[in-house]
Amino acid sequence: MCEQSLHLQESVNGEVSASVRLAQHGDIPILESLFLEFSGWPLQRSDSIQEAIKDPNGELLVAELEGQIVAFIHQIFFIDPLHGGLNSELTSLFVKKEHRRKGIASKLVQQSLKNAKRRNVVEVHVTTREDNIAAVRFYEANAFRREGLLFECNP
Ligand SMILES: CC(C)(COP(=O)(O)OP(=O)(O)OC[C@H]1O[C@@H](n2cnc3c(N)ncnc32)[C@H](O)[C@@H]1OP(=O)(O)O)[C@@H](O)C(=O)NCCC(=O)NCCS
């Protein structure tokens, strides 16, 4: 399990204080609204958010500022015989617009990387669109390397 509460103090002016913790059942309504803001697709997500919270092969973390959830990251872990061990993927990462560039996503990713290390994960993957400049710059700034292309289809 992830460290339950990691206190963060990161900002340009030093006034922002956020905490990171595992998502809980009571967070589902706010997480649904954040997933909607993130995706723009209106879907019923409460069941899958609940599953993600309970999933032993995943961690859904939230970041709070003054008691309000302002960001989340979802990470999954899976057996990868190719790499001879466990791999991990960061499937979603979102920070509310008004709280960006305060280091919140960096702290969430650093916590996810710690979780991966603790589980002896071989590699951590993340995908984003080429035109998502903020995300591309963000992952580059967080030591991710460009590898390969993403293909998608609907089974
Ligand atoms: C990408 C995203 C998660 C970054 O969150 P954030 O909390 O603002 O990121 P941080 O403050 O930790 O940024 C760390 C570094 O990443 C880079 N970065 C982040 N946003 C950037 C931007 N808009 N333009 C250029 N570089 C950026 C910078 O190097 C930044 O350091 P700096 O502020 O000292 O220059 C956020 O913009 C977001 O939620 N976007 C919408 C959802 C999304 O695209 N998610 C990722 C794809 S799955």
The ligand as a Tripos MOL2 file, in Angstrom:
@<TRIPOS>MOLECULE
LIG
   48    50     1     0     0
SMALL
NO_CHARGES

@<TRIPOS>ATOM
      1 C1          0.1200   17.6040  -17.5800 C.3       1 LIG1
      2 C2         -0.3450   17.9840  -16.1730 C.3       1 LIG1
      3 C3         -0.7710   16.7250  -15.4250 C.3       1 LIG1
      4 C4          0.8300   18.6580  -15.4330 C.3       1 LIG1
      5 O1          0.3990   18.9310  -14.1040 O.3       1 LIG1
      6 P1          1.0920   20.0740  -13.2030 P.3       1 LIG1
      7 O2          0.6790   19.8460  -11.7930 O.co2     1 LIG1
      8 O3          0.7900   21.3890  -13.7870 O.co2     1 LIG1
      9 O4          2.6230   19.7280  -13.4080 O.3       1 LIG1
     10 P2          3.8480   20.2320  -12.4930 P.3       1 LIG1
     11 O5          3.4970   21.5260  -11.8600 O.co2     1 LIG1
     12 O6          4.2540   19.1120  -11.5960 O.co2     1 LIG1
     13 O7          4.9300   20.4800  -13.6420 O.3       1 LIG1
     14 C5          6.2600   20.0200  -13.5770 C.3       1 LIG1
     15 C6          7.0010   20.4100  -14.8250 C.3       1 LIG1
     16 O8          6.3680   19.8590  -16.0040 O.3       1 LIG1
     17 C7          6.5170   20.7790  -17.1130 C.3       1 LIG1
     18 N1          5.2040   21.3590  -17.4810 N.ar      1 LIG1
     19 C8          4.0210   21.1720  -16.8650 C.ar      1 LIG1
     20 N2          3.0430   21.8450  -17.5080 N.ar      1 LIG1
     21 C9          3.6320   22.4680  -18.5520 C.ar      1 LIG1
     22 C10         3.1570   23.3360  -19.5770 C.ar      1 LIG1
     23 N3          1.8530   23.7080  -19.6630 N.pl3     1 LIG1
     24 N4          4.0360   23.8060  -20.5070 N.ar      1 LIG1
     25 C11         5.3550   23.4670  -20.4370 C.ar      1 LIG1
     26 N5          5.8800   22.6610  -19.4680 N.ar      1 LIG1
     27 C12         5.0220   22.1760  -18.5470 C.ar      1 LIG1
     28 C13         7.4300   21.8940  -16.5770 C.3       1 LIG1
     29 O9          8.7570   21.4750  -16.7860 O.3       1 LIG1
     30 C14         7.0710   21.8910  -15.0900 C.3       1 LIG1
     31 O10         8.0450   22.4920  -14.2880 O.3       1 LIG1
     32 P3          8.0140   24.0990  -14.0890 P.3       1 LIG1
     33 O11         6.6260   24.4890  -13.7050 O.co2     1 LIG1
     34 O12         9.0370   24.3160  -13.0030 O.co2     1 LIG1
     35 O13         8.4220   24.7000  -15.4080 O.co2     1 LIG1
     36 C15        -1.5240   19.0040  -16.2230 C.3       1 LIG1
     37 O14        -1.2060   20.0180  -17.1480 O.3       1 LIG1
     38 C16        -2.8580   18.4080  -16.5940 C.2       1 LIG1
     39 O15        -3.6010   17.9240  -15.7310 O.2       1 LIG1
     40 N6         -3.2070   18.4260  -17.9060 N.am      1 LIG1
     41 C17        -4.4950   17.8990  -18.3680 C.3       1 LIG1
     42 C18        -4.5520   16.3760  -18.2760 C.3       1 LIG1
     43 C19        -3.4090   15.7200  -19.0170 C.2       1 LIG1
     44 O16        -3.0450   16.1240  -20.1170 O.2       1 LIG1
     45 N7         -2.8440   14.6720  -18.3920 N.am      1 LIG1
     46 C20        -1.6620   13.9860  -18.8960 C.3       1 LIG1
     47 C21        -1.9430   13.1280  -20.0610 C.3       1 LIG1
     48 S1         -2.5480   11.5450  -19.6000 S.3       1 LIG1
@<TRIPOS>BOND
     1     1     2 1
     2     2     3 1
     3     2     4 1
     4     2    36 1
     5     4     5 1
     6     5     6 1
     7     6     7 2
     8     6     8 1
     9     6     9 1
    10     9    10 1
    11    10    11 2
    12    10    12 1
    13    10    13 1
    14    13    14 1
    15    14    15 1
    16    15    16 1
    17    15    30 1
    18    16    17 1
    19    17    18 1
    20    17    28 1
    21    18    19 ar
    22    18    27 ar
    23    19    20 ar
    24    20    21 ar
    25    21    22 ar
    26    21    27 ar
    27    22    23 1
    28    22    24 ar
    29    24    25 ar
    30    25    26 ar
    31    26    27 ar
    32    28    29 1
    33    28    30 1
    34    30    31 1
    35    31    32 1
    36    32    33 2
    37    32    34 1
    38    32    35 1
    39    36    37 1
    40    36    38 1
    41    38    39 2
    42    38    40 1
    43    40    41 1
    44    41    42 1
    45    42    43 1
    46    43    44 2
    47    43    45 1
    48    45    46 1
    49    46    47 1
    50    47    48 1
@<TRIPOS>SUBSTRUCTURE
     1 LIG1         1 GROUP 0 **** ****
